[in-house]
Amino acid sequence: MAEIISQASGPKWAPQIVVLLDDETRVLSVNRSLAGTNFESFSEPTLQPVHTQFHPGCDGKCRFTEMWNKAWAGLKSRDSIEWELEDSELDKLFRLNLSLTPEFGDVENNRRERQVLLTITDITKYRREY
């Protein structure tokens, strides 16, 4: 569920998208139900890497890639990682969360089938209002 942001004018929903990724960061599924008009670059799953959908046309030499690589590597020792990213490519501020999905069956045999949930919340308006 989307994060509730309280303000003097009352609570509102922050635009959010949830993406299911495979172990090679390819987009398997996209839930846009809370995205509003944000996250237009995320379309139906095309098995493209998440960076390709997040930054279409980017050469990969960006802050998103740098932070993404650190977070993805961190999943080797943690089940969930959350960070904020000020994205100059999109001129927005995001809160991102990577969470491993529960494992079923034999861990060694299913390692290549492990999936990861990525939740991206656009917190630009909230942060820039303060």
SULRAPE-V140696 format. One record per backbone hydrogen bond with DSSP energy under -0.5 kcal/mol. NH is the residue of the N-H (numbers start at 1). CO is the residue of the C=O. If there is no record, write none. Layout:
BEGIN
((NH;CO) (NH;CO))
END
This chain:
BEGIN
((5;3) (5;12) (6;4) (10;7) (12;5) (14;3) (16;34) (17;120) (18;31) (19;118) (20;29) (21;19) (21;116) (22;26) (25;22) (27;48) (28;20) (29;20) (31;18) (32;30) (35;32) (36;32) (38;35) (42;39) (43;41) (47;27) (50;25) (52;49) (53;49) (54;50) (55;51) (56;53) (58;55) (62;60) (66;62) (67;63) (68;64) (69;65) (70;66) (71;67) (72;68) (73;69) (74;70) (75;71) (75;72) (76;73) (77;74) (78;74) (81;98) (83;96) (85;94) (87;85) (87;92) (88;86) (91;87) (92;87) (94;85) (95;121) (96;83) (96;94) (97;119) (98;81) (99;117) (100;79) (101;115) (110;106) (111;107) (111;108) (113;110) (114;111) (116;21) (117;99) (118;19) (119;97) (119;117) (120;17) (120;118) (121;95) (122;15) (123;93) (123;121) (124;93) (127;123) (128;124) (129;125) (130;127))
END
